[in-house]
Amino acid sequence: MQGQLDSRLTPRGRDHALGSGRLLARLGVDVAFASPLGRVRETVEIMCTELPLHVTFDDRLKEWSAGDWSGALHADIPTRWPAEWAAWQADRYSVRSPGGESFVDVAARAQSFIDHAATVRGPRIAIIAHGFFNRALSGVLLSLTPAATVSIRQPNDTVIRIVDGPHGPSADHFTNGDGPVPGLPTTSW
């Protein structure tokens, strides 16, 4: 469970970052915001070789805090924290990891960021963040239910695009530069 711990990108991760930079260059970006965590800073550096732009780092875009589970292997968590794990498995949206955050908490950070981003000039905003945060952000922007929010699955080579259209916001996504594919990338737990 990584949460807000940091790690270097793997060679595959660097390839994903390069591909995402190429995709965003093709789609066009006016403004970019990113998580300040090191793995995103490394991603941004690679992306900017394809898409030179100024990026503003924002603490609200950090990944979900896994609290006491940070650094623990997924396989070990159910035995070390059986009651907490069972509660989290039963309600991944509202239950906090011990010492960590829930999706409710992350969604509040996402809403705070959205309120700020609404004041920024430029219709095409890129947000370079993390899996749990991006789920919460998509959930807030699209007014999703908690179940729909936690079902979003964003592999590292996937870019989610949310467009505010005449009938409200809609989503599509690109995987490995291919797309758009209508809707959000999802999975069931």
N, C-alpha and C positions, 0 to 999 in steps of 0.2 A: 504494500500500500504506500504509494509515494506521497500523495497529498502535496504539501508545499516544500518537501525536500527537493534537492536539486540533483541533477545528473547531466552528464554530457550526452549529446546526440550520438547515436550510432551511425555508421556509414549509411544505413537505410534511412534513418531519420534525416540525415543531411540531404539525401536524394529527395525525400518528401518535401523538405523545405525549399529546395531548388524548384521542384515541380509546382509547388504552391505559388512561389514568386512568379514563375512564368504564367500561370493561370491568372493571377491578379493583374499582371501587366497587360494581359490580353483583355480582361474585363474592364480594367480602368479603376483606379482608386484615387480619391481626392484627399483623404485624410486617413491616417493609420494610428491606432492605439494598440498597446501590447502590455502584457503582464511583465513585471520587472524581474521575474525569476530567470535564473541563468539559462535554462534550457530554451526559454522563449527568446531571450536576448540572442542566443546563438542562432536560432531559427530566423530571427529578423535580419541578422547580419547576412545570412545566406540569401534570404529572399531579396534583400536590397541590391544584390548583384544583378538581378533581373528587373527589379522595380525600384529605382532610386527614389526614395521619398523620406520625408522626416517622420519619425515615429515618436509618439508621446507615450512614455511608460506610465502606467496607472496601477497603484496598489489594489484597487477594486477588482482588477482583472486576474488576480492571483487564483490559483487552483483552490479547490475545496481543502480546508484543513482537516486532515485525518486524525489530528490529535494524538492520542496514545497509540493509535494504530500505525502512525507514520513509521515507515521502515520495516514493519512486520510483513512477513509473507502472508498472502491471502490464506494459504492452507493452515497457518498457525493461529489465525485470529479466532476461529470458532472454539478452539480448545483453551486459549488463554483468556478470552472474554466471552464465554458461552451465552450468558444472559443478554449482554449488550449486542452481540452479533445476531442473536435470534430476533431481538427487537428491531434492529436495523434491517434485517432481511424482511421482516413483516411490513415495515414502513420506511423505505429508503428515502422518502421525501421529507418526512417530519422529524425522524429520530436522528440525534447527533451521535457521532462516534464519541467515545470517552475523551473529554478535553478538546473535542473538535467541533465541526460545524454540521448543520443539516442543509438540505437543499433549500429550506426556507431561509436560512441565513445567507446562503450564496445568492438566492434570488433577490434578497434585499440589497446586496452589494450590486447585483446586476441592474436593479431598478435605479439605484443611485447613479450608476454610470450612465444609464440611458438618459436620465434627466440632464446630466451634464452634456452628453453627446448631442442632445437636441439643440444646444446653443452653438454648436460648431458649424462653420460654413463648409459646404461640400456635400452633395447628395450621396456620394459613394464612400462609405466608411468601412475600412478594414479593421477587424478586431482579431488580434493574434493572441490566443489565450490557451485554455486547457479544456480537456474533456468534460469534467463535471461543471466547470464554469460555463462552457458553451451550451451545455444542456439547459442550465438555469436561465441563461440569457435568452436562448430560443424560446423557452417556456414563457418568459415574461413578454417578449416581443410579440409572440403569437397567441397569448392568452390561453396556453395549454393547461390541461388538467395535470395534477401531480403525476398520475400514472403515465400520461403521454410524455411528460418531461423526462422522467427517469428512463423511458424506453428509447430515448434518442441514443444512438451509438455513432460516434464520430471517430473512425480510424484516423491515424495520423496522416494519411494521404488524402483525406476528404475535407473539402471546403464547403461549408454551408452558406448559402446566400439567402438573405431575407430581403424582400422587396416590398416597399409600402406602395401598394397600387390603389386604384380608384375604389376597389371593393374591400380594402383593408390589406393587411400584410399577408404575404404568401412566401413559401419556402421551396427551394430546390437545392440540389447539391451536386458537386463534382467529385469524382473519385479518380485519383491519379491523372487529373487534368481532363478526364472525359465527362461529358454531360452537356447541359444540365439534365439531371434526373429529377422529375417532379417529386415534391415532398421532402421530408426529412429522412436521413438514414436512421433506421430503428432496428431494435432487436427486443426480444422478450427475455426477462430474467427467468 
